[in-house]
Amino acid sequence: MIDFPYLVGITRRTPSRILFLVVDGIGGMPHPATGKSELETARIPNLDRLAQHSATGLITPVAPGIAPGSGPGHLALFGYDPLKYLIGRGVLEALGSDVALAPGDVAARGNFCTLTPDGLVADRRAGRVHSETSGKLCHQLNRVSVPGARIEVHPGKEHRFTLVLRGEGLSEEVSDTDPSHDGVAPLAAKALTPAAQKTAALVNAFVGAAHRTLRGQEQANGVLLRGLSKVPALPPMGHAYKLHPAAIAAYPMYRGLAHVLGMTVLPTGPSFQDEVDTLQQHFTSHDFFYLHYKPADAAGEDGDFDEKVRALETLDGFIPALLDLKPDVLVVTGDHATPAVLAAHSWHPVPLLIHAASTQGDGVPRFTERAFANGSLGRLPSVGTMLLVLAHAGKLSKFGP
Amino acid sequence: MIDFPYLVGITRRTPSRILFLVVDGIGGMPHPATGKSELETARIPNLDRLAQHSATGLITPVAPGIAPGSGPGHLALFGYDPLKYLIGRGVLEALGSDVALAPGDVAARGNFCTLTPDGLVADRRAGRVHSETSGKLCHQLNRVSVPGARIEVHPGKEHRFTLVLRGEGLSEEVSDTDPSHDGVAPLAAKALTPAAQKTAALVNAFVGAAHRTLRGQEQANGVLLRGLSKVPALPPMGHAYKLHPAAIAAYPMYRGLAHVLGMTVLPTGPSFQDEVDTLQQHFTSHDFFYLHYKPADAAGEDGDFDEKVRALETLDGFIPALLDLKPDVLVVTGDHATPAVLAAHSWHPVPLLIHAASTQGDGVPRFTERAFANGSLGRLPSVGTMLLVLAHAGKLSKFGP
């Protein structure tokens, strides 16, 4: 935990290297037809062998019953209390669009919507307008100017965009304009604190100008904003743990998260093979690598059990290459479970594997949820993982005399 | 946990129904002669079969080593931190006597006692005076009037009664008059804060009048009061979780607890069969049912191992009727363990079973303490149960973007 009291007194720099592989959505649930989870179904001999020579257990991302988003899931893994350190939806959207945010900038998640002639929301997603069209509209909205801040509108997929306000004295304490259901008018942005009045006025001025700009559009003639937020001031991970951490992730959002945590984000390509190549090239330059594997979560979210099994089997093929780098500690875990049978993030405990010279093996035969329930690490909150990993890397001294 | 931050943002109303069966005192300890606990001894085929197709684990009501009363045990199950939300002894006594308390009322646990001619306590329980006698004396005490509050004296079993003060500006910050041992005089009630001076004076005036009324009684010629308390202001369960919760309990205290938590208390009869009938009649009217089963605890408290085994076997016979209602989530757990060999509530972890479409089975063969130690839910604090149950009912959205 980054908030562990006296952390600075017990962390120490060592030459040891930690490779922290986050398999997004790694936990699952049994398929009703077979009674076996995705991990239990997959042929993953390398992960199974690794499990036999590692310390294993199950971690709870936020609290029992709570299905976390990617933000809280990752924060917890890196030791940040996910109930204390919050990342707003606007910021996460910006991170996911590779939009750099500076301290003080305010970001919002935007939707193009369809408004009736009376100004009511007819469709909050503007009929999922084509990305090509919405991209052009974003270009037009970028010409909107409001006094007191610079405006940026970054296109996302289909009806989505990110609004960024840059300027002095901006506040995130502003309510959404998105009414969250159809049939009513967009809401006026309201200041939730007196200091936010300027920002609320700016947001309303932008919305007014945007609606004038979009007048005449058939589908996308309105905008809805939600989740206005600033990049939170988080204690930098490298400083707190005395590490030189680097992040390798093909997806922008995870690079953005790593950036917010103070990691060095290494440029990489769109595939996991690209990520592993990047890891190999930079392996001597850092002592901590966050390596992100997305396909397991993507298949889980799609409800595609077989595809999730394949994603795990593909990952398994990369394990020997990771071991060849001889990291002092190899961690394999996830930010949350994404059972294909739920087609969503879930609240289930997530497998955690720590492989190091100081782990021997728990007699756990396979890399599965049920097997790890009997591992030596037991059940622990995800936020406890990082100190355990530092300990196995020899990077923690004794606490107390 | 009712205090989970951001709960309001993730709870959602759905048509799914939760049946939450609290088997009072369900956990036990091995009988010295057989090495088997009450659950291990009982023939409970329906519960065993249910365990094979559910998620199972063990919950800790308050903290390791702490044996809870019924108040903290139940509060924790419904997600209220039992160290934060306290229910005073006076209030619990009133709830257990079916005495309705309004906000602002102060209740105290009363004992009839025997005083010596010198005014010292000779017997704090007045020789466990017959209920018939003490009931008549309560009737007399109800005629006592003190200026500034209405007085009610409700009879309990043997030497017990409940005193209720109703009026404006009453305080619970008043010390006990019960010295908690014999051979000394009853204590004067003292105001623990300046605002409590009026209430302390009222209490002392009542005690004086009561002693005058009881003069001449052989056994019960005095009264002792303790645990002055008001109904605590708890966040209503239905509001916090977005539920329409109902309670079905044959014993008044559990109905009272449910009332304090904001549940609708459904009238029912004195037996568990009556409770099940009530459940069947109202099953479509609520989305959460707290169903209380008392006999296991009663037998445990009596130290009657065989009777507790029988109580569990009797309960087992009702499981098919509960499943026939097709609740979306069926929970079977307890507020605390009551091992017959201890003849008391104990600190042991309590079995927790959650049955839902999203649970498959943990490979747990039986409904026992030892089997559940290997269940997929692991060990968790009782206060974490409710969010897990809501998750399985599909009533929780993702936390965080």
Interface residues (C-beta under 8 A of the other chain):
Chain A: M29 P30 P32 G35 L58 V62 A63 P64 G65 I66 A67 P68 G69 S70 G71 P72 G73 P82 L83 L86 I87 G88 R89 L92 E93 G227 V341 L342 A344 H345 S346 W347 P349 E369 R370 A373 N374 G378 R379
Chain B: M1 F4 P5 Y6 I10 S358 Q360 G361 D362 G363 N374 S376 L377 G378 R379 L380 G384 T385 M386 L387 L388 V389 L390 A391 H392 L396 S397 K398 F399 G400 P401
